[in-house]
């Protein structure tokens, strides 16, 4: 049975409707919701509002339907999440925003190299999912991405 969204768009799959409601609950402080037409069609997209850039896509695996999203805001750490019905959030790799330094310059150099290597690998993974910057994201999101990749915004740079 189809469930109507708040704008009247019918969402034919109750599992998908529940995932969309959970997404809206998570982003309620900013009044952000997935576009109902995208939910109904299980269509990928991106939300660029209120300082956020949130890429999303729907999928199905052996555990059922899910929504993968990558959320970036200049005032928070990035998050990459697989959201399932029932409100279950599964953490996926995201770009790290900081590293712990020591008093040892050689150890710090190793940590810095590992930090940027990790972030570039994640950027490649995100680009493969279609979650890469397109230039319409808020400036702070783009600047953070640039800095956290060691000066490169493109995967593999």
Long-range contacts (C-beta under 8 A, 24 or more apart in sequence): 5-36, 5-39, 5-40, 6-36, 7-36, 9-36, 9-37, 9-39, 9-40, 10-40, 11-36, 11-39, 11-40, 12-40, 13-42, 13-65, 15-64, 15-65, 15-85, 16-42, 16-58, 16-65, 18-85, 18-86, 19-65, 19-66, 19-67, 19-83, 19-84, 19-85, 20-67, 22-83, 22-85, 22-87, 23-56, 23-67, 23-69, 23-83, 25-87, 26-83, 27-52, 27-54, 27-71, 34-67, 44-130, 46-134, 48-136, 48-137, 48-138, 51-75, 51-138, 51-140, 51-141, 52-138, 52-141, 53-133, 53-137, 53-138, 53-141, 55-126, 55-129, 55-130, 55-131, 57-129, 57-130, 68-92, 68-129, 70-94, 70-126, 70-129, 70-131, 72-137, 72-141, 72-144, 72-145, 73-138, 73-140, 73-141, 74-138, 74-139, 74-140, 74-141, 74-143, 74-144, 75-140, 78-144, 80-122, 80-126, 93-121, 93-122, 93-125, 94-122, 95-119, 95-122, 95-123, 95-126, 95-145, 95-148, 95-149, 96-122, 96-148, 97-144, 97-148, 116-149, 116-150, 119-148, 119-149, 119-150, 120-149, 120-150, 120-152, 120-155, 120-156, 120-157, 123-149, 123-154, 123-155, 123-156, 124-155, 124-156, 126-155, 127-155
